[in-house]
Amino acid sequence: MRLSIERAALLKALGHVQNVVERRNTIPILSNVLMSAEGGKVTLVATDLDIEISEDTAADVGAPGQITAPAHTLYDIARKLPDGAQVSLQINADDRLDVDAGRSHFTLPLLPSGDFPKMTADGFTHNFVLKAPELRRLIDKTRFAISTEETRYYLNGIYCHAHDGALRAVATDGHRLALAEMDLPAGAEGLPGVIIPRKTVAEIRRLIDGGEADVAISVSEAKIRFHYGSAVLTSKLIDGTFPDYERVIPKGNEKELTIDNKVFADAVDRVATISAEKSRSVKVTLSQDNLALTVNNPESGNAHEELMVDYSADPLEIGFNAKYLLDVANQIEGRDATFFLDSPASPALVKDAEDPGALFVLMPLRV
């Protein structure tokens, strides 16, 4: 194999694929990126056996061929080369990879390309297209609530399914729940519930960052594939049953609180400065058009702040995790956030007037 490629093109393609590669690997070949050069392009593939990502980029191919080279090392080399550099890659007489750019020369070890694992991707039953901003919204509104608790593995991702004419994304860790939906795209009718793993969510979000183009999505029972530009990301789905999340969403919360979201978030952030790191509990006391935030920490003191709000229901005292309040506040696009409350032991429902297709649920804390 012999090819020449512009540094920016190599860096962009490597940047997309090398994130999948784990820094520590017990299987050496998984530390490598598969490079296949032919017909004026080079295709880069990386995998961790659960996710596979490939990207094509233009190259001047002198001799077609296929190699696997250390992914992170190659990416670091490309990153540190000067802008505009032309990078030459070729196999030398010792079956190693020579990387040359200007006066820089590197030699990297190779592993047999035949040992590189390929992920089968067939049996896709549903195919549909989302605009990149639509997919970004579904991810950004929900992924903060994905659980990191490995024992409840079925919560370690975003649950996607068709629901009453909408494409719905849901994530929960048992303490908070985030839901976002949009009009059901053509081809997604009857889409069964699938759980997209946390790492896959992060990789596709990184891939479509800032883009506006279409994302073609294909779903089977066990896998999901995203096709965006010249990149294809294929991932296994989480094999588990997502809980009946609709039972968690409060239906009868009638105490309505409307609050300036930024003012509220800043106040929560201030009083949480002295909260105990583990619980981070903040007491919210509501009375007529008034909200008081209180934190009592025997070790570091206490904090109290009052805000003017729109609230006319019965007085209420309820506690929340400050970090979870701030996570939800970060998802509110409009000026105001609306809380629907019931009792100190009942979950709170939070909505954004600017985005009726999103809602959030927060479990209370005892304070």
KOLRO-663664 format. One record per residue (C-alpha): x, y, z; residue in one letter; residue number from 1. Coordinates in pm, whole numbers, plus 32768, in hexadecimal, padded with zeros to 4 digits. Each point is the difference from the previous one (the first is absolute). Layout:
> c1; c2; c3; rest; nr
> X; Y; Z; A; NUM
...
# end
This chain:
> c1; c2; c3; rest; nr
> 8000; 8000; 8000; M; 1
> 8079; 815C; 7FAA; R; 2
> 7F3C; 8144; 8011; L; 3
> 801A; 8175; 8034; S; 4
> 7EFA; 80C3; 80BD; I; 5
> 7FCD; 8166; 8075; E; 6
> 803B; 8020; 8176; R; 7
> 7EAB; 80A1; 804A; A; 8
> 7F44; 7EE7; 7F4F; A; 9
> 80C4; 7EF4; 80BA; L; 10
> 7FD2; 80B1; 814F; L; 11
> 7E86; 8029; 7FD0; K; 12
> 7FCC; 7E92; 7FA4; A; 13
> 80E4; 7F81; 8115; L; 14
> 7F5B; 80EC; 80F9; G; 15
> 7EAE; 7F62; 7FB8; H; 16
> 806E; 7E95; 8014; V; 17
> 8110; 7FFA; 810C; Q; 18
> 7F11; 8063; 8119; N; 19
> 7F69; 7EA3; 7FEF; V; 20
> 8153; 7F62; 804A; V; 21
> 8032; 7FBD; 8173; E; 22
> 814A; 8078; 8094; R; 23
> 8034; 7EB1; 80AE; R; 24
> 7FC2; 7ECA; 7F31; N; 25
> 8038; 7E94; 8054; T; 26
> 7FD9; 7FAF; 7E8B; I; 27
> 811E; 80B3; 7F4A; P; 28
> 7F4D; 801B; 7EAE; I; 29
> 7EEE; 80D5; 80A2; L; 30
> 8103; 8111; 8041; S; 31
> 802B; 8023; 7E87; N; 32
> 7F45; 80AD; 7EEB; V; 33
> 7FC2; 7F3F; 7EBE; L; 34
> 8064; 80CA; 7ECC; M; 35
> 7F8D; 7F8F; 7EA7; S; 36
> 807F; 80CA; 7ED6; A; 37
> 7F7D; 7FE4; 7E9D; E; 38
> 7F66; 80CF; 7EEC; G; 39
> 8058; 815E; 8078; G; 40
> 7F8C; 7FD2; 8167; K; 41
> 8066; 7F64; 8148; V; 42
> 7F07; 7F62; 80F1; T; 43
> 8051; 8001; 8174; L; 44
> 7F53; 7F0C; 80EB; V; 45
> 8016; 7FE0; 817C; A; 46
> 7F41; 7F1C; 80EE; T; 47
> 7FE7; 7F98; 816C; D; 48
> 7F29; 7ED0; 7FA2; L; 49
> 7EC3; 80B8; 8070; D; 50
> 8020; 8130; 7F1C; I; 51
> 809A; 8016; 7EA7; E; 52
> 8039; 8149; 7F4E; I; 53
> 8084; 8031; 7EA1; S; 54
> 804A; 8138; 7F37; E; 55
> 806F; 803A; 7E98; D; 56
> 80E2; 811D; 7F9D; T; 57
> 80A7; 8066; 7EBC; A; 58
> 816B; 7F97; 7FCD; A; 59
> 80FC; 7FDF; 7EE6; D; 60
> 8028; 7E84; 7FFC; V; 61
> 8148; 7F92; 7F60; G; 62
> 7FD3; 7E90; 8053; A; 63
> 7EBC; 7F6E; 808D; P; 64
> 800C; 7F2C; 8139; G; 65
> 7F8D; 7FC8; 8162; Q; 66
> 80B6; 8028; 814D; I; 67
> 7FB6; 802D; 8172; T; 68
> 80CB; 8104; 80C0; A; 69
> 7FF3; 8084; 8168; P; 70
> 7ED3; 80EA; 8005; A; 71
> 805C; 80F1; 8117; H; 72
> 816C; 801D; 7F95; T; 73
> 7F9F; 804B; 7E98; L; 74
> 7F00; 8101; 8076; Y; 75
> 80FE; 80AC; 80E3; D; 76
> 80FA; 8012; 7EDF; I; 77
> 7EFC; 809B; 7F17; A; 78
> 7F94; 80F3; 8111; R; 79
> 8163; 807E; 8037; K; 80
> 805D; 802A; 7E92; L; 81
> 7FEE; 8162; 7F72; P; 82
> 7EC7; 807D; 7F4C; D; 83
> 8003; 7FBB; 7E8C; G; 84
> 8100; 7EE6; 8019; A; 85
> 7FEA; 7EE7; 7F03; Q; 86
> 801E; 7EB2; 80B0; V; 87
> 8095; 7ED1; 7F52; S; 88
> 7FAD; 7EA3; 8082; L; 89
> 80A1; 7EC4; 7F7A; Q; 90
> 806B; 7EA4; 806E; I; 91
> 817B; 7FDB; 800C; N; 92
> 80DD; 7ECF; 7FC6; A; 93
> 7FE0; 7F9C; 8170; D; 94
> 7E84; 7FF2; 7FE9; D; 95
> 7FE0; 8137; 80D5; R; 96
> 7F50; 8145; 7FAC; L; 97
> 80CD; 812D; 7F98; D; 98
> 7F51; 814B; 8043; V; 99
> 80A8; 812D; 7F5D; D; 100
> 7FA1; 816F; 7FFC; A; 101
> 8101; 8106; 7F9C; G; 102
> 8135; 7FB7; 80D3; R; 103
> 7F40; 7F2D; 80FD; S; 104
> 8023; 7E86; 7FEA; H; 105
> 7F56; 7EF7; 80D6; F; 106
> 7FFF; 7E85; 7FEF; T; 107
> 7EDE; 7F43; 80A1; L; 108
> 7FC8; 7E8B; 803F; P; 109
> 7EE8; 7F50; 7F42; L; 110
> 7F1E; 7EDB; 804C; L; 111
> 7F64; 7F1C; 7EF6; P; 112
> 7EC7; 809C; 7F6A; S; 113
> 7F66; 7EA5; 7FE8; G; 114
> 7FEF; 7FF5; 817D; D; 115
> 7F2C; 813C; 8012; F; 116
> 7E9D; 7FA7; 8079; P; 117
> 7EDE; 805F; 7F1D; K; 118
> 7EA9; 804E; 808D; M; 119
> 7EE3; 7F64; 7F3E; T; 120
> 7EEA; 80F4; 7FB6; A; 121
> 7ECC; 7F6A; 7F62; D; 122
> 7E94; 7FBC; 804B; G; 123
> 7FA6; 8170; 8028; F; 124
> 7E86; 8015; 8013; T; 125
> 7FCF; 8178; 8022; H; 126
> 80AE; 8110; 7F36; N; 127
> 7FBE; 8172; 802E; F; 128
> 80AB; 8152; 7FE4; V; 129
> 802B; 8117; 8100; L; 130
> 80A1; 8153; 7FD0; K; 131
> 813D; 8021; 80D1; A; 132
> 7F67; 8119; 80D8; P; 133
> 7ED0; 7F22; 8049; E; 134
> 80DB; 7EDF; 8073; L; 135
> 80DA; 80EF; 80CC; R; 136
> 7ECA; 807F; 80B4; R; 137
> 7F85; 7EA2; 8058; L; 138
> 815B; 7FA9; 8088; I; 139
> 8048; 8147; 80B7; D; 140
> 7EAD; 800E; 80AD; K; 141
> 8022; 7EA2; 8090; T; 142
> 8163; 7F7F; 801E; R; 143
> 804E; 80B2; 8149; F; 144
> 7F08; 7F12; 80A9; A; 145
> 80A7; 7EBF; 7F83; I; 146
> 8062; 7F21; 8124; S; 147
> 816F; 7FAF; 803D; T; 148
> 7FAA; 7EE2; 80EB; E; 149
> 807C; 7EC6; 7F50; E; 150
> 7F23; 7F14; 80C9; T; 151
> 7ECB; 809B; 7F62; R; 152
> 8093; 7FDE; 7EA3; Y; 153
> 7EAE; 8030; 7F56; Y; 154
> 8007; 816D; 8077; L; 155
> 815C; 803E; 7F6A; N; 156
> 7F78; 809B; 7EC2; G; 157
> 7EEB; 80C1; 7F53; I; 158
> 7EBC; 7F44; 7FBF; Y; 159
> 7F74; 8052; 7EA5; C; 160
> 7EAE; 7F93; 7F7A; H; 161
> 7ECE; 8067; 7F3B; A; 162
> 7EE6; 8081; 80DE; H; 163
> 7EB2; 8093; 7F8E; D; 164
> 8086; 8094; 7EBD; G; 165
> 8144; 807A; 809E; A; 166
> 8166; 7F8A; 8011; L; 167
> 804D; 8004; 8173; R; 168
> 814F; 7FF8; 80B7; A; 169
> 8008; 7FBA; 8177; V; 170
> 8116; 7FE0; 8101; A; 171
> 7FF0; 7FC7; 8177; T; 172
> 80E5; 7F9D; 811D; D; 173
> 7EE8; 7FCA; 80FB; G; 174
> 8031; 815A; 809C; H; 175
> 7F9E; 80D4; 7ED3; R; 176
> 7F64; 7FC2; 7EAC; L; 177
> 8023; 80C0; 7EBA; A; 178
> 7F1C; 7FDA; 7ED4; L; 179
> 800E; 80A3; 7EA8; A; 180
> 7F2B; 7FB7; 7ED1; E; 181
> 7FC8; 8076; 7E9C; M; 182
> 7F17; 7FAD; 7EE0; D; 183
> 8031; 7E99; 7F90; L; 184
> 80D6; 7FFA; 7EC2; P; 185
> 7F98; 7F2B; 7ED7; A; 186
> 8083; 7E9E; 8028; G; 187
> 7FFD; 8004; 817D; A; 188
> 7E97; 7F8F; 8020; E; 189
> 7FE5; 7EE1; 80F8; G; 190
> 8169; 802C; 8071; L; 191
> 802E; 7F12; 8126; P; 192
> 80A6; 8082; 813D; G; 193
> 817E; 7FF8; 7FE2; V; 194
> 8102; 806B; 8103; I; 195
> 8128; 80B9; 7F64; I; 196
> 8137; 7FDC; 80DF; P; 197
> 809A; 812F; 80AB; R; 198
> 8149; 7FE7; 7F3E; K; 199
> 7F47; 7FE9; 7EB3; T; 200
> 7F33; 8133; 805C; V; 201
> 8143; 80C1; 804B; A; 202
> 80A4; 7F93; 7EB8; E; 203
> 7EDB; 8057; 7F1E; I; 204
> 7FD5; 814C; 80B5; R; 205
> 8170; 804D; 7FC1; R; 206
> 7FDE; 7F9A; 7E93; L; 207
> 7ED9; 80E7; 7FB5; I; 208
> 8079; 8126; 80D2; D; 209
> 7FBD; 8146; 7F48; G; 210
> 7F7C; 7F50; 7EC8; G; 211
> 7EB7; 803C; 7F4D; E; 212
> 7FF4; 7ED8; 7F0E; A; 213
> 7F21; 7ECD; 8008; D; 214
> 804B; 7ED6; 80DE; V; 215
> 7F82; 7EB5; 7F71; A; 216
> 7FA8; 7F11; 811A; I; 217
> 7FC6; 7E89; 7FDF; S; 218
> 7F86; 7F25; 811F; V; 219
> 7FF4; 7E87; 8030; S; 220
> 7FB5; 7F32; 8138; E; 221
> 816A; 8003; 8071; A; 222
> 80AB; 8122; 7F4C; K; 223
> 7FDB; 816A; 7F93; I; 224
> 80BA; 80AE; 7EE6; R; 225
> 802F; 8174; 7FC3; F; 226
> 8070; 8078; 7EA8; H; 227
> 8075; 816A; 8001; Y; 228
> 80C6; 8095; 7EDF; G; 229
> 8120; 7F11; 7FBC; S; 230
> 7FF2; 7F65; 815B; A; 231
> 7F42; 7EC8; 8069; V; 232
> 7FD6; 7FA4; 816F; L; 233
> 7F76; 7EA8; 8054; T; 234
> 7FBB; 7F99; 8166; S; 235
> 7F6F; 7EE4; 80C7; K; 236
> 7ECB; 8059; 80C8; L; 237
> 7FD7; 7FBA; 8173; I; 238
> 7F54; 7EB0; 8024; D; 239
> 7F11; 804C; 811D; G; 240
> 7EA4; 807C; 8057; T; 241
> 7FD8; 8173; 8042; F; 242
> 7F12; 8040; 8124; P; 243
> 7E9D; 8081; 7FCD; D; 244
> 806C; 816D; 8019; Y; 245
> 7EA1; 808B; 7FCA; E; 246
> 7F9E; 7F8D; 815D; R; 247
> 8108; 80EE; 808B; V; 248
> 7F7D; 8136; 7F4D; I; 249
> 7F11; 80B2; 80F2; P; 250
> 7E9F; 8032; 7F7E; K; 251
> 7F55; 80B9; 811D; G; 252
> 80FB; 810A; 806C; N; 253
> 7F2D; 813B; 801D; E; 254
> 80E3; 80EF; 80C2; K; 255
> 8094; 80D1; 7EE7; E; 256
> 813F; 80CA; 8029; L; 257
> 8088; 80E0; 7EEC; T; 258
> 815C; 808B; 8031; I; 259
> 810C; 80BB; 7F40; D; 260
> 80E2; 7EDC; 7FAB; N; 261
> 814E; 80B5; 8004; K; 262
> 7FB7; 80BA; 8144; V; 263
> 7F97; 7EB6; 80A1; F; 264
> 812F; 7F3E; 7F81; A; 265
> 80F2; 810C; 8078; D; 266
> 7F5C; 8004; 8158; A; 267
> 800C; 7E84; 801E; V; 268
> 816E; 8005; 7F9A; D; 269
> 804D; 8104; 810C; R; 270
> 7F55; 7F55; 8125; V; 271
> 8088; 7EAA; 7F98; A; 272
> 8161; 8083; 8037; T; 273
> 7FF1; 7F8A; 8168; I; 274
> 7F2A; 7EC7; 7FD5; S; 275
> 808D; 7EAB; 805A; A; 276
> 8099; 7F72; 7EC3; E; 277
> 7F52; 7EAF; 8017; K; 278
> 7E98; 806D; 802A; S; 279
> 8019; 8166; 7F7B; R; 280
> 7EA1; 802F; 8087; S; 281
> 7F50; 814F; 7FE4; V; 282
> 7EB9; 804A; 80B3; K; 283
> 7F02; 80BF; 7F30; V; 284
> 7EF5; 80B7; 80CA; T; 285
> 7EDC; 808C; 7F3A; L; 286
> 7EFD; 8100; 806B; S; 287
> 7F36; 810A; 7F47; Q; 288
> 80E2; 807D; 7EE4; D; 289
> 8134; 7FB1; 80D1; N; 290
> 8106; 7EED; 7FF1; L; 291
> 810A; 7FCC; 810A; A; 292
> 8133; 7F25; 7FC8; L; 293
> 80A7; 7F7C; 813B; T; 294
> 8132; 7F26; 803A; V; 295
> 806A; 7F90; 815A; N; 296
> 814E; 7F52; 8021; N; 297
> 807C; 7FC0; 8166; P; 298
> 8169; 8007; 7F88; E; 299
> 8009; 8131; 7F20; S; 300
> 7EDE; 80D9; 806E; G; 301
> 7EBB; 805A; 7F56; N; 302
> 7F7B; 80CF; 7EE0; A; 303
> 7EB2; 80A4; 7FB7; H; 304
> 7F7F; 80C1; 7ED3; E; 305
> 7EA5; 807A; 7FA0; E; 306
> 7F72; 8039; 7EA4; L; 307
> 7EC6; 80A2; 7F76; M; 308
> 7F3C; 7EFA; 7F3A; V; 309
> 7EA8; 7FC2; 7F6E; D; 310
> 7F5B; 7F12; 80FC; Y; 311
> 7EA2; 800E; 8093; S; 312
> 7FC2; 7E9C; 8080; A; 313
> 8017; 7F84; 8168; D; 314
> 814F; 802A; 80B4; P; 315
> 80F4; 7EE1; 7FC7; L; 316
> 8154; 7F8D; 807B; E; 317
> 80BD; 7F0C; 7F21; I; 318
> 816C; 7F9A; 7FD6; G; 319
> 80CA; 7FBE; 7EC5; F; 320
> 8161; 7FA3; 7F9E; N; 321
> 80A3; 8149; 7F95; A; 322
> 80C6; 7F60; 7EE4; K; 323
> 7EC5; 7F63; 7F71; Y; 324
> 7F4B; 8150; 8010; L; 325
> 811F; 80A3; 7F43; L; 326
> 800B; 7EE7; 7EFD; D; 327
> 7E91; 803A; 7FB3; V; 328
> 802B; 817B; 7FFE; A; 329
> 810F; 7FD8; 7EF7; N; 330
> 7F00; 7F5D; 7F17; Q; 331
> 7EFF; 8119; 8018; I; 332
> 8012; 80D6; 7EC6; E; 333
> 7EF8; 8101; 8059; G; 334
> 8017; 8114; 8104; R; 335
> 7F18; 7F4B; 80F2; D; 336
> 7FF5; 7EA2; 8090; A; 337
> 7EB3; 7F77; 807C; T; 338
> 7FF9; 7F09; 8123; F; 339
> 7ECB; 7F2E; 8048; F; 340
> 8005; 7F89; 816A; L; 341
> 7F24; 7F37; 80E7; D; 342
> 8092; 7FA1; 8155; S; 343
> 8157; 7FEE; 80AA; P; 344
> 8016; 7E8C; 7FA9; A; 345
> 7F82; 8016; 7E98; S; 346
> 80D7; 802E; 7EC9; P; 347
> 8004; 8156; 7F5A; A; 348
> 7FB0; 802F; 7E90; L; 349
> 80C4; 8111; 7F4A; V; 350
> 7FA4; 8090; 7EAC; K; 351
> 8090; 8101; 7F12; D; 352
> 7F06; 80E9; 7F56; A; 353
> 80EF; 8025; 7EDA; E; 354
> 8011; 7E88; 7FC4; D; 355
> 7EB4; 7F4E; 803E; P; 356
> 809A; 7EBB; 7F7F; G; 357
> 80E2; 7FDD; 8131; A; 358
> 7FBC; 7FBC; 816F; L; 359
> 80CA; 7FA9; 8134; F; 360
> 7FAE; 7F4A; 8144; V; 361
> 80BE; 8032; 8146; L; 362
> 7FE0; 7F1D; 812E; M; 363
> 7FFB; 80C1; 8149; P; 364
> 80F3; 7FDC; 8122; L; 365
> 7FAB; 7FFF; 8171; R; 366
> 807C; 8144; 80A0; V; 367
# end
